[in-house]
Amino acid sequence: MSETEESPTSDLLFALGDEEAEIITYNNDGLVPAIIQEIGTGKILMMAWMNRESLEKSLSTGRTWFWSRSRQEYWCKGETSGDRQYIREAFYDCDGDTLLFKVEQEGKGACHTGEYSCFFRSFSKRDN
């Protein structure tokens, strides 16, 4: 599916209203963190950065779009890997400085390492 194709249930598209746009707070680089959570399991899949344009594109297409800080370009999750994300619910937190997207994850997972979630490493527990 290319970036112009609709998600499997395109009736679940969202919009960034004027009031919401005023609440969202971007950092000095014009970015806001976006947490991606699998809707069926509640598992946190990844965190990536969005700017206003990638947020609007995500909401209007039903797919997750991000801003790559290293490549300085937009990317749609899954266009290269096939591991696409379809937005089912979209939220912003009480301060407007963090986004949460509940998605249906397609393919092998969200992490570029091949793991299903980017959060597969845990801190070691120390003996007391």
N, C-alpha and C positions, 0 to 999 in steps of 0.2 A: 504494500500500500504506500503510495507516495504522499508527500506532504499536503497535496491538494485533495486527496481522497478523504472521505468522511469516515469517522469511526463507525464500528458496527451498529451502534445505536445513536445516530446523530441527533436524536431528539434530546439528548443529555448535554446540550451545549450551554455555555454560560456567557455572561457579559460582565465587563468591568464598568459598573455604574459610576456616575460622577461622585456620589458620596463615598463609595468604596475607594475610588481612585485617590480621594483626598486623605483617606485614613492610612493607606499603604505607605510605609516609611522605608525609603531606600537608603543604603549606606552612602558614604562619600564617593564611591565608584558607581553609584546609581543602581545597586544590586540589592536584592532581598533573598534570603535563604528560603528554599522550597523543600519541604520534607515530603517524600513520596511514600505512601503507605498502601499496602495491598488490601483491598476492600474486604475480601473474603476471610482473610486470616488475621488482619490487624498488624501483620509483620511490617516493620519499617524496612523499606527497600533501599532507599538512598536519600541523599541530600545534594542538591545542586543549586546553582544561582540563576535567578531570573532578573531581568530588567523589565521596564514597563512593556516594551514591545513583545518580549517573549511571554510575559504574563497574558497580555491581550491575545496573542496568537494561540496560547494554550487554551484559554477559555473559549475562544471562537471556533477552534478546530476539534476540541475534545481529545487532543493528543498533548503530551508534555513536550514543551519547547524550553530550552535553556540557553544561557549565555556562557560560552566557554571563556574563562579568564585567560587560559594559556594560549588558545588559538585566536582569541578576539573575534569570535564568530558565533552565530546562532547554530544550534543543533537540535534536531527532533529525535527524541529517544527512540531507537530501534531502526532508524533509516539505514544504518550500516549493518547492524547486528541482526536485525529481524526481531529483536526483543522489545516490542512496542508496548507503550502504556496508554490505556484508554481511561480518561478521566471520568469518574462516576460521581464524585463529590468534590467540592472545592471550598476551602475555608481560609480565613486570615485570623491571626490571634488578636487578643485584646489590645495589644499595643500597635498592631498593624505592621509589625516588623518581622513576621515570619508567616510563611504560607504553608498550607497542608493540602495535599492532593491525595484523595483516595482513588486508587486506580485498579483496573483489571490489568494484570501483567501478562503479556503474551511471550511465548518463547521460553528460553532457558533461564531468564532472570534479569535482574537490573544491573548487576555489577560487571564492569568491564574485565574483571579478572576471571570470569566464568562462574563465580559464586552467584547464588540466587539473590542474595542481599549484599549490599556493601558492608553491612555490619555483621561480619562473620568472625571478627577477632574480639576476644575478650581480654580484659586485664587479668593478670595473674593475681591470685589471692595469696596473701602472705600468712605465714604461720605466726601465731601469737606467742 
